[in-house]
């Protein structure tokens, strides 16, 4: 229950032909400070699959720097965050396509309530010789309060000409027509809101290939929702 600081650095090397799943549940106390940096090298025909769930902490920053240094390699950098009160959550990523014929896929979805705030900074670099690169990036945020705030900075820096890359960011609020639909069928407002939030976040959790981890993350989100005031 006291103030704590977690400050970690991880160095990951995914060797040729290897497949690594790296899944993180960051759900410390609301008074905690969490700073984490992960540096990754992905080699030929290798797959790196990263997912971070951010739930706890007063200030939480998750940074992933991934160099795709091998042909036919893939990097999946995904995440979900859910903040309330005065929590601040930061997700920063840098994916470097250094060689031809590699793929990266990045999706972050977040929900913010009360006076919570968040930052998403995502950059994809495609170097001059990295032809036939496929780099996809998306950030979506749902604000449940007029005081909640999110700042997004998706970025592409491309020096090759034979690529397929996209990026985007959207911010919105709960769809009142969907909320009305559920309430018109006898569901109370709090439960209806929770169902819509769960559906929003569970979509990105489907990118986790391990069913047991996916279910564990579902349970963490459900517990967070149950703890919110109506």
PyMOL commands that place a pseudoatom at each C-alpha (Angstrom):
pseudoatom trace, name=CA, resn=UNK, resi=1, chain=A, elem=C, hetatm=0, pos=[0.000, 0.000, 0.000]
pseudoatom trace, name=CA, resn=UNK, resi=2, chain=A, elem=C, hetatm=0, pos=[2.992, 2.361, 0.240]
pseudoatom trace, name=CA, resn=UNK, resi=3, chain=A, elem=C, hetatm=0, pos=[4.714, 4.320, -2.504]
pseudoatom trace, name=CA, resn=UNK, resi=4, chain=A, elem=C, hetatm=0, pos=[6.968, 2.133, -4.639]
pseudoatom trace, name=CA, resn=UNK, resi=5, chain=A, elem=C, hetatm=0, pos=[9.165, 2.569, -7.703]
pseudoatom trace, name=CA, resn=UNK, resi=6, chain=A, elem=C, hetatm=0, pos=[9.799, -0.133, -10.299]
pseudoatom trace, name=CA, resn=UNK, resi=7, chain=A, elem=C, hetatm=0, pos=[12.490, 0.744, -12.847]
pseudoatom trace, name=CA, resn=UNK, resi=8, chain=A, elem=C, hetatm=0, pos=[13.365, -2.133, -15.157]
pseudoatom trace, name=CA, resn=UNK, resi=9, chain=A, elem=C, hetatm=0, pos=[15.307, -2.674, -18.380]
pseudoatom trace, name=CA, resn=UNK, resi=10, chain=A, elem=C, hetatm=0, pos=[14.981, -5.874, -20.425]
pseudoatom trace, name=CA, resn=UNK, resi=11, chain=A, elem=C, hetatm=0, pos=[17.270, -6.899, -23.282]
pseudoatom trace, name=CA, resn=UNK, resi=12, chain=A, elem=C, hetatm=0, pos=[15.787, -9.559, -25.590]
pseudoatom trace, name=CA, resn=UNK, resi=13, chain=A, elem=C, hetatm=0, pos=[17.438, -11.333, -28.519]
pseudoatom trace, name=CA, resn=UNK, resi=14, chain=A, elem=C, hetatm=0, pos=[15.128, -13.467, -30.676]
pseudoatom trace, name=CA, resn=UNK, resi=15, chain=A, elem=C, hetatm=0, pos=[17.420, -15.750, -32.660]
pseudoatom trace, name=CA, resn=UNK, resi=16, chain=A, elem=C, hetatm=0, pos=[16.905, -17.084, -36.168]
pseudoatom trace, name=CA, resn=UNK, resi=17, chain=A, elem=C, hetatm=0, pos=[13.688, -19.103, -36.472]
pseudoatom trace, name=CA, resn=UNK, resi=18, chain=A, elem=C, hetatm=0, pos=[12.684, -18.533, -32.826]
pseudoatom trace, name=CA, resn=UNK, resi=19, chain=A, elem=C, hetatm=0, pos=[9.201, -17.543, -31.623]
pseudoatom trace, name=CA, resn=UNK, resi=20, chain=A, elem=C, hetatm=0, pos=[8.943, -15.624, -28.345]
pseudoatom trace, name=CA, resn=UNK, resi=21, chain=A, elem=C, hetatm=0, pos=[5.764, -14.604, -26.535]
pseudoatom trace, name=CA, resn=UNK, resi=22, chain=A, elem=C, hetatm=0, pos=[6.333, -11.818, -23.998]
pseudoatom trace, name=CA, resn=UNK, resi=23, chain=A, elem=C, hetatm=0, pos=[3.233, -10.865, -21.987]
pseudoatom trace, name=CA, resn=UNK, resi=24, chain=A, elem=C, hetatm=0, pos=[3.170, -8.392, -19.098]
pseudoatom trace, name=CA, resn=UNK, resi=25, chain=A, elem=C, hetatm=0, pos=[0.470, -7.597, -16.547]
pseudoatom trace, name=CA, resn=UNK, resi=26, chain=A, elem=C, hetatm=0, pos=[1.271, -4.270, -14.896]
pseudoatom trace, name=CA, resn=UNK, resi=27, chain=A, elem=C, hetatm=0, pos=[-1.274, -3.985, -12.093]
pseudoatom trace, name=CA, resn=UNK, resi=28, chain=A, elem=C, hetatm=0, pos=[0.592, -2.512, -9.144]
pseudoatom trace, name=CA, resn=UNK, resi=29, chain=A, elem=C, hetatm=0, pos=[-0.947, -0.366, -6.407]
pseudoatom trace, name=CA, resn=UNK, resi=30, chain=A, elem=C, hetatm=0, pos=[-2.422, 2.972, -7.481]
pseudoatom trace, name=CA, resn=UNK, resi=31, chain=A, elem=C, hetatm=0, pos=[0.362, 4.751, -5.550]
pseudoatom trace, name=CA, resn=UNK, resi=32, chain=A, elem=C, hetatm=0, pos=[3.157, 2.951, -7.421]
pseudoatom trace, name=CA, resn=UNK, resi=33, chain=A, elem=C, hetatm=0, pos=[5.505, 4.392, -10.034]
pseudoatom trace, name=CA, resn=UNK, resi=34, chain=A, elem=C, hetatm=0, pos=[6.407, 2.009, -12.834]
pseudoatom trace, name=CA, resn=UNK, resi=35, chain=A, elem=C, hetatm=0, pos=[9.043, 2.682, -15.512]
pseudoatom trace, name=CA, resn=UNK, resi=36, chain=A, elem=C, hetatm=0, pos=[10.006, -0.082, -17.915]
pseudoatom trace, name=CA, resn=UNK, resi=37, chain=A, elem=C, hetatm=0, pos=[12.123, -0.241, -21.075]
pseudoatom trace, name=CA, resn=UNK, resi=38, chain=A, elem=C, hetatm=0, pos=[12.393, -3.309, -23.304]
pseudoatom trace, name=CA, resn=UNK, resi=39, chain=A, elem=C, hetatm=0, pos=[14.978, -3.475, -26.097]
pseudoatom trace, name=CA, resn=UNK, resi=40, chain=A, elem=C, hetatm=0, pos=[14.492, -6.247, -28.646]
pseudoatom trace, name=CA, resn=UNK, resi=41, chain=A, elem=C, hetatm=0, pos=[16.446, -7.625, -31.616]
pseudoatom trace, name=CA, resn=UNK, resi=42, chain=A, elem=C, hetatm=0, pos=[14.523, -9.906, -34.004]
pseudoatom trace, name=CA, resn=UNK, resi=43, chain=A, elem=C, hetatm=0, pos=[16.521, -11.998, -36.477]
pseudoatom trace, name=CA, resn=UNK, resi=44, chain=A, elem=C, hetatm=0, pos=[15.770, -13.977, -39.658]
pseudoatom trace, name=CA, resn=UNK, resi=45, chain=A, elem=C, hetatm=0, pos=[12.450, -15.870, -39.709]
pseudoatom trace, name=CA, resn=UNK, resi=46, chain=A, elem=C, hetatm=0, pos=[11.881, -15.044, -36.035]
pseudoatom trace, name=CA, resn=UNK, resi=47, chain=A, elem=C, hetatm=0, pos=[8.687, -13.807, -34.357]
pseudoatom trace, name=CA, resn=UNK, resi=48, chain=A, elem=C, hetatm=0, pos=[8.473, -11.541, -31.323]
pseudoatom trace, name=CA, resn=UNK, resi=49, chain=A, elem=C, hetatm=0, pos=[4.994, -11.213, -29.785]
pseudoatom trace, name=CA, resn=UNK, resi=50, chain=A, elem=C, hetatm=0, pos=[4.674, -8.572, -27.056]
pseudoatom trace, name=CA, resn=UNK, resi=51, chain=A, elem=C, hetatm=0, pos=[1.568, -7.575, -25.107]
pseudoatom trace, name=CA, resn=UNK, resi=52, chain=A, elem=C, hetatm=0, pos=[1.341, -5.242, -22.116]
pseudoatom trace, name=CA, resn=UNK, resi=53, chain=A, elem=C, hetatm=0, pos=[-1.743, -4.750, -19.942]
pseudoatom trace, name=CA, resn=UNK, resi=54, chain=A, elem=C, hetatm=0, pos=[-1.548, -1.535, -17.895]
pseudoatom trace, name=CA, resn=UNK, resi=55, chain=A, elem=C, hetatm=0, pos=[-4.013, -1.296, -15.030]
pseudoatom trace, name=CA, resn=UNK, resi=56, chain=A, elem=C, hetatm=0, pos=[-2.231, -0.055, -11.907]
pseudoatom trace, name=CA, resn=UNK, resi=57, chain=A, elem=C, hetatm=0, pos=[0.199, 2.635, -10.876]
pseudoatom trace, name=CA, resn=UNK, resi=58, chain=A, elem=C, hetatm=0, pos=[0.039, 6.371, -10.316]
pseudoatom trace, name=CA, resn=UNK, resi=59, chain=A, elem=C, hetatm=0, pos=[2.464, 6.869, -13.205]
pseudoatom trace, name=CA, resn=UNK, resi=60, chain=A, elem=C, hetatm=0, pos=[3.231, 3.941, -15.496]
pseudoatom trace, name=CA, resn=UNK, resi=61, chain=A, elem=C, hetatm=0, pos=[5.445, 4.051, -18.574]
pseudoatom trace, name=CA, resn=UNK, resi=62, chain=A, elem=C, hetatm=0, pos=[6.016, 1.110, -20.883]
pseudoatom trace, name=CA, resn=UNK, resi=63, chain=A, elem=C, hetatm=0, pos=[8.625, 1.568, -23.625]
pseudoatom trace, name=CA, resn=UNK, resi=64, chain=A, elem=C, hetatm=0, pos=[9.439, -0.991, -26.309]
pseudoatom trace, name=CA, resn=UNK, resi=65, chain=A, elem=C, hetatm=0, pos=[12.299, -0.520, -28.791]
pseudoatom trace, name=CA, resn=UNK, resi=66, chain=A, elem=C, hetatm=0, pos=[12.385, -3.247, -31.411]
pseudoatom trace, name=CA, resn=UNK, resi=67, chain=A, elem=C, hetatm=0, pos=[14.884, -3.644, -34.232]
pseudoatom trace, name=CA, resn=UNK, resi=68, chain=A, elem=C, hetatm=0, pos=[13.831, -6.070, -36.937]
pseudoatom trace, name=CA, resn=UNK, resi=69, chain=A, elem=C, hetatm=0, pos=[17.261, -7.118, -38.151]
pseudoatom trace, name=CA, resn=UNK, resi=70, chain=A, elem=C, hetatm=0, pos=[16.297, -10.256, -40.061]
pseudoatom trace, name=CA, resn=UNK, resi=71, chain=A, elem=C, hetatm=0, pos=[14.441, -11.006, -43.274]
pseudoatom trace, name=CA, resn=UNK, resi=72, chain=A, elem=C, hetatm=0, pos=[10.994, -12.617, -42.982]
pseudoatom trace, name=CA, resn=UNK, resi=73, chain=A, elem=C, hetatm=0, pos=[10.848, -11.621, -39.324]
pseudoatom trace, name=CA, resn=UNK, resi=74, chain=A, elem=C, hetatm=0, pos=[7.798, -10.325, -37.471]
pseudoatom trace, name=CA, resn=UNK, resi=75, chain=A, elem=C, hetatm=0, pos=[7.236, -8.072, -34.479]
pseudoatom trace, name=CA, resn=UNK, resi=76, chain=A, elem=C, hetatm=0, pos=[3.858, -7.813, -32.747]
pseudoatom trace, name=CA, resn=UNK, resi=77, chain=A, elem=C, hetatm=0, pos=[3.753, -4.999, -30.192]
pseudoatom trace, name=CA, resn=UNK, resi=78, chain=A, elem=C, hetatm=0, pos=[0.274, -4.667, -28.677]
pseudoatom trace, name=CA, resn=UNK, resi=79, chain=A, elem=C, hetatm=0, pos=[-1.313, -3.500, -25.468]
pseudoatom trace, name=CA, resn=UNK, resi=80, chain=A, elem=C, hetatm=0, pos=[-4.312, -2.369, -23.469]
pseudoatom trace, name=CA, resn=UNK, resi=81, chain=A, elem=C, hetatm=0, pos=[-4.580, 0.157, -20.659]
pseudoatom trace, name=CA, resn=UNK, resi=82, chain=A, elem=C, hetatm=0, pos=[-7.336, 1.174, -18.262]
pseudoatom trace, name=CA, resn=UNK, resi=83, chain=A, elem=C, hetatm=0, pos=[-6.855, 4.181, -15.986]
pseudoatom trace, name=CA, resn=UNK, resi=84, chain=A, elem=C, hetatm=0, pos=[-9.047, 6.017, -13.509]
pseudoatom trace, name=CA, resn=UNK, resi=85, chain=A, elem=C, hetatm=0, pos=[-8.627, 8.504, -10.678]
pseudoatom trace, name=CA, resn=UNK, resi=86, chain=A, elem=C, hetatm=0, pos=[-5.514, 10.575, -11.426]
pseudoatom trace, name=CA, resn=UNK, resi=87, chain=A, elem=C, hetatm=0, pos=[-3.499, 7.759, -12.992]
pseudoatom trace, name=CA, resn=UNK, resi=88, chain=A, elem=C, hetatm=0, pos=[-1.172, 8.534, -15.891]
pseudoatom trace, name=CA, resn=UNK, resi=89, chain=A, elem=C, hetatm=0, pos=[-0.225, 5.835, -18.394]
pseudoatom trace, name=CA, resn=UNK, resi=90, chain=A, elem=C, hetatm=0, pos=[2.389, 6.097, -21.126]
pseudoatom trace, name=CA, resn=UNK, resi=91, chain=A, elem=C, hetatm=0, pos=[3.018, 3.641, -23.947]
pseudoatom trace, name=CA, resn=UNK, resi=92, chain=A, elem=C, hetatm=0, pos=[5.973, 4.460, -26.168]
pseudoatom trace, name=CA, resn=UNK, resi=93, chain=A, elem=C, hetatm=0, pos=[7.325, 2.286, -28.954]
pseudoatom trace, name=CA, resn=UNK, resi=94, chain=A, elem=C, hetatm=0, pos=[9.928, 2.399, -31.706]
pseudoatom trace, name=CA, resn=UNK, resi=95, chain=A, elem=C, hetatm=0, pos=[10.009, -0.292, -34.388]
pseudoatom trace, name=CA, resn=UNK, resi=96, chain=A, elem=C, hetatm=0, pos=[13.004, -0.198, -36.725]
pseudoatom trace, name=CA, resn=UNK, resi=97, chain=A, elem=C, hetatm=0, pos=[12.722, -2.114, -40.002]
pseudoatom trace, name=CA, resn=UNK, resi=98, chain=A, elem=C, hetatm=0, pos=[16.408, -2.424, -40.839]
pseudoatom trace, name=CA, resn=UNK, resi=99, chain=A, elem=C, hetatm=0, pos=[16.298, -5.078, -43.592]
pseudoatom trace, name=CA, resn=UNK, resi=100, chain=A, elem=C, hetatm=0, pos=[13.989, -6.008, -46.483]
pseudoatom trace, name=CA, resn=UNK, resi=101, chain=A, elem=C, hetatm=0, pos=[10.920, -8.231, -46.232]
pseudoatom trace, name=CA, resn=UNK, resi=102, chain=A, elem=C, hetatm=0, pos=[9.797, -7.898, -42.616]
pseudoatom trace, name=CA, resn=UNK, resi=103, chain=A, elem=C, hetatm=0, pos=[6.485, -7.211, -40.856]
pseudoatom trace, name=CA, resn=UNK, resi=104, chain=A, elem=C, hetatm=0, pos=[5.339, -5.344, -37.772]
pseudoatom trace, name=CA, resn=UNK, resi=105, chain=A, elem=C, hetatm=0, pos=[1.865, -5.072, -36.278]
pseudoatom trace, name=CA, resn=UNK, resi=106, chain=A, elem=C, hetatm=0, pos=[0.996, -2.712, -33.438]
pseudoatom trace, name=CA, resn=UNK, resi=107, chain=A, elem=C, hetatm=0, pos=[-2.358, -2.028, -31.758]
pseudoatom trace, name=CA, resn=UNK, resi=108, chain=A, elem=C, hetatm=0, pos=[-2.997, -0.260, -28.456]
pseudoatom trace, name=CA, resn=UNK, resi=109, chain=A, elem=C, hetatm=0, pos=[-6.442, 0.329, -26.981]
pseudoatom trace, name=CA, resn=UNK, resi=110, chain=A, elem=C, hetatm=0, pos=[-7.124, 2.266, -23.803]
pseudoatom trace, name=CA, resn=UNK, resi=111, chain=A, elem=C, hetatm=0, pos=[-9.960, 3.369, -21.527]
pseudoatom trace, name=CA, resn=UNK, resi=112, chain=A, elem=C, hetatm=0, pos=[-9.723, 6.389, -19.229]
pseudoatom trace, name=CA, resn=UNK, resi=113, chain=A, elem=C, hetatm=0, pos=[-12.133, 7.524, -16.511]
pseudoatom trace, name=CA, resn=UNK, resi=114, chain=A, elem=C, hetatm=0, pos=[-12.228, 10.340, -13.937]
pseudoatom trace, name=CA, resn=UNK, resi=115, chain=A, elem=C, hetatm=0, pos=[-9.123, 12.583, -14.363]
pseudoatom trace, name=CA, resn=UNK, resi=116, chain=A, elem=C, hetatm=0, pos=[-6.857, 9.881, -15.740]
pseudoatom trace, name=CA, resn=UNK, resi=117, chain=A, elem=C, hetatm=0, pos=[-4.509, 10.661, -18.617]
pseudoatom trace, name=CA, resn=UNK, resi=118, chain=A, elem=C, hetatm=0, pos=[-2.501, 8.697, -21.138]
pseudoatom trace, name=CA, resn=UNK, resi=119, chain=A, elem=C, hetatm=0, pos=[0.120, 9.109, -23.833]
pseudoatom trace, name=CA, resn=UNK, resi=120, chain=A, elem=C, hetatm=0, pos=[0.737, 6.947, -26.874]
pseudoatom trace, name=CA, resn=UNK, resi=121, chain=A, elem=C, hetatm=0, pos=[3.909, 7.538, -28.889]
pseudoatom trace, name=CA, resn=UNK, resi=122, chain=A, elem=C, hetatm=0, pos=[4.515, 5.022, -31.655]
pseudoatom trace, name=CA, resn=UNK, resi=123, chain=A, elem=C, hetatm=0, pos=[7.127, 5.331, -34.378]
pseudoatom trace, name=CA, resn=UNK, resi=124, chain=A, elem=C, hetatm=0, pos=[7.869, 2.993, -37.265]
pseudoatom trace, name=CA, resn=UNK, resi=125, chain=A, elem=C, hetatm=0, pos=[11.126, 3.543, -39.142]
pseudoatom trace, name=CA, resn=UNK, resi=126, chain=A, elem=C, hetatm=0, pos=[11.626, 1.911, -42.548]
pseudoatom trace, name=CA, resn=UNK, resi=127, chain=A, elem=C, hetatm=0, pos=[15.224, 2.254, -43.677]
pseudoatom trace, name=CA, resn=UNK, resi=128, chain=A, elem=C, hetatm=0, pos=[16.263, 2.882, -47.272]
pseudoatom trace, name=CA, resn=UNK, resi=129, chain=A, elem=C, hetatm=0, pos=[17.087, -0.744, -48.079]
pseudoatom trace, name=CA, resn=UNK, resi=130, chain=A, elem=C, hetatm=0, pos=[14.123, -2.230, -46.172]
pseudoatom trace, name=CA, resn=UNK, resi=131, chain=A, elem=C, hetatm=0, pos=[11.957, -2.878, -49.227]
pseudoatom trace, name=CA, resn=UNK, resi=132, chain=A, elem=C, hetatm=0, pos=[8.782, -4.999, -49.005]
pseudoatom trace, name=CA, resn=UNK, resi=133, chain=A, elem=C, hetatm=0, pos=[8.125, -3.891, -45.445]
pseudoatom trace, name=CA, resn=UNK, resi=134, chain=A, elem=C, hetatm=0, pos=[4.653, -4.199, -43.957]
pseudoatom trace, name=CA, resn=UNK, resi=135, chain=A, elem=C, hetatm=0, pos=[4.233, -1.965, -40.909]
pseudoatom trace, name=CA, resn=UNK, resi=136, chain=A, elem=C, hetatm=0, pos=[0.797, -1.436, -39.359]
pseudoatom trace, name=CA, resn=UNK, resi=137, chain=A, elem=C, hetatm=0, pos=[0.038, 0.729, -36.326]
pseudoatom trace, name=CA, resn=UNK, resi=138, chain=A, elem=C, hetatm=0, pos=[-3.206, 1.780, -34.598]
pseudoatom trace, name=CA, resn=UNK, resi=139, chain=A, elem=C, hetatm=0, pos=[-4.090, 3.461, -31.304]
pseudoatom trace, name=CA, resn=UNK, resi=140, chain=A, elem=C, hetatm=0, pos=[-7.700, 3.754, -30.083]
pseudoatom trace, name=CA, resn=UNK, resi=141, chain=A, elem=C, hetatm=0, pos=[-8.845, 5.368, -26.854]
pseudoatom trace, name=CA, resn=UNK, resi=142, chain=A, elem=C, hetatm=0, pos=[-12.203, 5.546, -25.081]
pseudoatom trace, name=CA, resn=UNK, resi=143, chain=A, elem=C, hetatm=0, pos=[-12.873, 8.404, -22.656]
pseudoatom trace, name=CA, resn=UNK, resi=144, chain=A, elem=C, hetatm=0, pos=[-15.528, 7.812, -19.973]
pseudoatom trace, name=CA, resn=UNK, resi=145, chain=A, elem=C, hetatm=0, pos=[-15.171, 11.256, -18.391]
pseudoatom trace, name=CA, resn=UNK, resi=146, chain=A, elem=C, hetatm=0, pos=[-14.940, 14.836, -19.643]
pseudoatom trace, name=CA, resn=UNK, resi=147, chain=A, elem=C, hetatm=0, pos=[-11.852, 15.273, -17.449]
pseudoatom trace, name=CA, resn=UNK, resi=148, chain=A, elem=C, hetatm=0, pos=[-9.966, 12.312, -18.910]
pseudoatom trace, name=CA, resn=UNK, resi=149, chain=A, elem=C, hetatm=0, pos=[-7.294, 13.095, -21.495]
pseudoatom trace, name=CA, resn=UNK, resi=150, chain=A, elem=C, hetatm=0, pos=[-5.216, 11.180, -24.018]
pseudoatom trace, name=CA, resn=UNK, resi=151, chain=A, elem=C, hetatm=0, pos=[-2.429, 12.420, -26.294]
pseudoatom trace, name=CA, resn=UNK, resi=152, chain=A, elem=C, hetatm=0, pos=[-1.439, 10.315, -29.285]
pseudoatom trace, name=CA, resn=UNK, resi=153, chain=A, elem=C, hetatm=0, pos=[1.506, 10.647, -31.649]
pseudoatom trace, name=CA, resn=UNK, resi=154, chain=A, elem=C, hetatm=0, pos=[1.564, 7.912, -34.297]
pseudoatom trace, name=CA, resn=UNK, resi=155, chain=A, elem=C, hetatm=0, pos=[4.506, 8.321, -36.656]
pseudoatom trace, name=CA, resn=UNK, resi=156, chain=A, elem=C, hetatm=0, pos=[5.880, 6.757, -39.833]
pseudoatom trace, name=CA, resn=UNK, resi=157, chain=A, elem=C, hetatm=0, pos=[9.363, 7.539, -41.172]
pseudoatom trace, name=CA, resn=UNK, resi=158, chain=A, elem=C, hetatm=0, pos=[9.830, 5.759, -44.487]
pseudoatom trace, name=CA, resn=UNK, resi=159, chain=A, elem=C, hetatm=0, pos=[12.860, 5.842, -46.780]
pseudoatom trace, name=CA, resn=UNK, resi=160, chain=A, elem=C, hetatm=0, pos=[11.997, 2.827, -48.973]
pseudoatom trace, name=CA, resn=UNK, resi=161, chain=A, elem=C, hetatm=0, pos=[9.478, 2.945, -51.809]
pseudoatom trace, name=CA, resn=UNK, resi=162, chain=A, elem=C, hetatm=0, pos=[8.164, -0.646, -51.967]
pseudoatom trace, name=CA, resn=UNK, resi=163, chain=A, elem=C, hetatm=0, pos=[6.306, -0.777, -48.643]
pseudoatom trace, name=CA, resn=UNK, resi=164, chain=A, elem=C, hetatm=0, pos=[2.832, -1.244, -47.186]
pseudoatom trace, name=CA, resn=UNK, resi=165, chain=A, elem=C, hetatm=0, pos=[2.515, 0.879, -44.050]
pseudoatom trace, name=CA, resn=UNK, resi=166, chain=A, elem=C, hetatm=0, pos=[-0.313, 2.592, -42.195]
pseudoatom trace, name=CA, resn=UNK, resi=167, chain=A, elem=C, hetatm=0, pos=[-0.903, 4.336, -38.898]
pseudoatom trace, name=CA, resn=UNK, resi=168, chain=A, elem=C, hetatm=0, pos=[-3.761, 6.048, -37.129]
pseudoatom trace, name=CA, resn=UNK, resi=169, chain=A, elem=C, hetatm=0, pos=[-5.297, 7.186, -33.863]
pseudoatom trace, name=CA, resn=UNK, resi=170, chain=A, elem=C, hetatm=0, pos=[-8.897, 7.639, -32.742]
pseudoatom trace, name=CA, resn=UNK, resi=171, chain=A, elem=C, hetatm=0, pos=[-10.403, 9.007, -29.528]
pseudoatom trace, name=CA, resn=UNK, resi=172, chain=A, elem=C, hetatm=0, pos=[-14.079, 8.775, -28.649]
pseudoatom trace, name=CA, resn=UNK, resi=173, chain=A, elem=C, hetatm=0, pos=[-16.670, 8.174, -25.961]
pseudoatom trace, name=CA, resn=UNK, resi=174, chain=A, elem=C, hetatm=0, pos=[-19.228, 5.477, -25.326]
pseudoatom trace, name=CA, resn=UNK, resi=175, chain=A, elem=C, hetatm=0, pos=[-21.814, 5.091, -28.064]
pseudoatom trace, name=CA, resn=UNK, resi=176, chain=A, elem=C, hetatm=0, pos=[-25.057, 6.335, -26.488]
pseudoatom trace, name=CA, resn=UNK, resi=177, chain=A, elem=C, hetatm=0, pos=[-27.164, 4.282, -28.904]
pseudoatom trace, name=CA, resn=UNK, resi=178, chain=A, elem=C, hetatm=0, pos=[-25.408, 1.087, -27.816]
pseudoatom trace, name=CA, resn=UNK, resi=179, chain=A, elem=C, hetatm=0, pos=[-25.844, 2.078, -24.171]
pseudoatom trace, name=CA, resn=UNK, resi=180, chain=A, elem=C, hetatm=0, pos=[-29.553, 2.747, -24.745]
pseudoatom trace, name=CA, resn=UNK, resi=181, chain=A, elem=C, hetatm=0, pos=[-29.942, -0.595, -26.539]
pseudoatom trace, name=CA, resn=UNK, resi=182, chain=A, elem=C, hetatm=0, pos=[-28.607, -2.500, -23.541]
pseudoatom trace, name=CA, resn=UNK, resi=183, chain=A, elem=C, hetatm=0, pos=[-30.556, -0.480, -20.970]
pseudoatom trace, name=CA, resn=UNK, resi=184, chain=A, elem=C, hetatm=0, pos=[-33.772, -0.904, -22.973]
pseudoatom trace, name=CA, resn=UNK, resi=185, chain=A, elem=C, hetatm=0, pos=[-33.392, -4.643, -22.416]
pseudoatom trace, name=CA, resn=UNK, resi=186, chain=A, elem=C, hetatm=0, pos=[-33.349, -4.344, -18.651]
pseudoatom trace, name=CA, resn=UNK, resi=187, chain=A, elem=C, hetatm=0, pos=[-29.598, -3.969, -18.052]
pseudoatom trace, name=CA, resn=UNK, resi=188, chain=A, elem=C, hetatm=0, pos=[-28.720, -1.263, -15.526]
pseudoatom trace, name=CA, resn=UNK, resi=189, chain=A, elem=C, hetatm=0, pos=[-26.497, 1.602, -16.666]
pseudoatom trace, name=CA, resn=UNK, resi=190, chain=A, elem=C, hetatm=0, pos=[-23.346, 0.557, -14.782]
pseudoatom trace, name=CA, resn=UNK, resi=191, chain=A, elem=C, hetatm=0, pos=[-23.497, -3.004, -16.099]
pseudoatom trace, name=CA, resn=UNK, resi=192, chain=A, elem=C, hetatm=0, pos=[-24.203, -1.752, -19.613]
pseudoatom trace, name=CA, resn=UNK, resi=193, chain=A, elem=C, hetatm=0, pos=[-21.209, 0.594, -19.492]
pseudoatom trace, name=CA, resn=UNK, resi=194, chain=A, elem=C, hetatm=0, pos=[-18.998, -2.207, -18.206]
pseudoatom trace, name=CA, resn=UNK, resi=195, chain=A, elem=C, hetatm=0, pos=[-20.100, -4.517, -21.009]
pseudoatom trace, name=CA, resn=UNK, resi=196, chain=A, elem=C, hetatm=0, pos=[-19.222, -1.902, -23.638]
pseudoatom trace, name=CA, resn=UNK, resi=197, chain=A, elem=C, hetatm=0, pos=[-15.822, -1.223, -22.048]
pseudoatom trace, name=CA, resn=UNK, resi=198, chain=A, elem=C, hetatm=0, pos=[-15.079, -4.941, -21.885]
pseudoatom trace, name=CA, resn=UNK, resi=199, chain=A, elem=C, hetatm=0, pos=[-15.987, -5.389, -25.546]
pseudoatom trace, name=CA, resn=UNK, resi=200, chain=A, elem=C, hetatm=0, pos=[-13.732, -2.471, -26.491]
pseudoatom trace, name=CA, resn=UNK, resi=201, chain=A, elem=C, hetatm=0, pos=[-10.681, -3.835, -24.650]
pseudoatom trace, name=CA, resn=UNK, resi=202, chain=A, elem=C, hetatm=0, pos=[-11.262, -7.524, -25.278]
pseudoatom trace, name=CA, resn=UNK, resi=203, chain=A, elem=C, hetatm=0, pos=[-10.908, -6.948, -29.010]
pseudoatom trace, name=CA, resn=UNK, resi=204, chain=A, elem=C, hetatm=0, pos=[-7.193, -6.206, -28.674]
pseudoatom trace, name=CA, resn=UNK, resi=205, chain=A, elem=C, hetatm=0, pos=[-6.724, -8.983, -26.096]
pseudoatom trace, name=CA, resn=UNK, resi=206, chain=A, elem=C, hetatm=0, pos=[-7.678, -11.401, -28.871]
pseudoatom trace, name=CA, resn=UNK, resi=207, chain=A, elem=C, hetatm=0, pos=[-4.232, -10.745, -30.325]
pseudoatom trace, name=CA, resn=UNK, resi=208, chain=A, elem=C, hetatm=0, pos=[-2.712, -12.761, -27.458]
pseudoatom trace, name=CA, resn=UNK, resi=209, chain=A, elem=C, hetatm=0, pos=[-2.075, -16.261, -28.840]
pseudoatom trace, name=CA, resn=UNK, resi=210, chain=A, elem=C, hetatm=0, pos=[-2.031, -17.989, -25.424]
pseudoatom trace, name=CA, resn=UNK, resi=211, chain=A, elem=C, hetatm=0, pos=[-5.578, -18.683, -24.199]
pseudoatom trace, name=CA, resn=UNK, resi=212, chain=A, elem=C, hetatm=0, pos=[-4.645, -18.982, -20.522]
pseudoatom trace, name=CA, resn=UNK, resi=213, chain=A, elem=C, hetatm=0, pos=[-2.909, -15.583, -20.519]
pseudoatom trace, name=CA, resn=UNK, resi=214, chain=A, elem=C, hetatm=0, pos=[-5.774, -14.036, -22.469]
pseudoatom trace, name=CA, resn=UNK, resi=215, chain=A, elem=C, hetatm=0, pos=[-8.254, -15.285, -19.858]
pseudoatom trace, name=CA, resn=UNK, resi=216, chain=A, elem=C, hetatm=0, pos=[-6.065, -14.039, -17.002]
pseudoatom trace, name=CA, resn=UNK, resi=217, chain=A, elem=C, hetatm=0, pos=[-5.979, -10.568, -18.572]
pseudoatom trace, name=CA, resn=UNK, resi=218, chain=A, elem=C, hetatm=0, pos=[-9.762, -10.688, -19.052]
pseudoatom trace, name=CA, resn=UNK, resi=219, chain=A, elem=C, hetatm=0, pos=[-10.108, -11.348, -15.319]
pseudoatom trace, name=CA, resn=UNK, resi=220, chain=A, elem=C, hetatm=0, pos=[-7.848, -8.388, -14.450]
pseudoatom trace, name=CA, resn=UNK, resi=221, chain=A, elem=C, hetatm=0, pos=[-9.958, -6.011, -16.555]
pseudoatom trace, name=CA, resn=UNK, resi=222, chain=A, elem=C, hetatm=0, pos=[-13.180, -7.378, -15.086]
pseudoatom trace, name=CA, resn=UNK, resi=223, chain=A, elem=C, hetatm=0, pos=[-11.869, -6.834, -11.552]
pseudoatom trace, name=CA, resn=UNK, resi=224, chain=A, elem=C, hetatm=0, pos=[-10.877, -3.272, -12.428]
pseudoatom trace, name=CA, resn=UNK, resi=225, chain=A, elem=C, hetatm=0, pos=[-14.381, -2.563, -13.712]
pseudoatom trace, name=CA, resn=UNK, resi=226, chain=A, elem=C, hetatm=0, pos=[-15.984, -4.021, -10.615]
pseudoatom trace, name=CA, resn=UNK, resi=227, chain=A, elem=C, hetatm=0, pos=[-13.936, -1.651, -8.472]
pseudoatom trace, name=CA, resn=UNK, resi=228, chain=A, elem=C, hetatm=0, pos=[-15.117, 1.492, -10.240]
pseudoatom trace, name=CA, resn=UNK, resi=229, chain=A, elem=C, hetatm=0, pos=[-17.908, 3.580, -8.788]
pseudoatom trace, name=CA, resn=UNK, resi=230, chain=A, elem=C, hetatm=0, pos=[-21.171, 3.734, -10.704]
for i in range(1, 230): cmd.bond("trace and resi %d" % i, "trace and resi %d" % (i + 1))
show_as sticks, trace
zoom trace
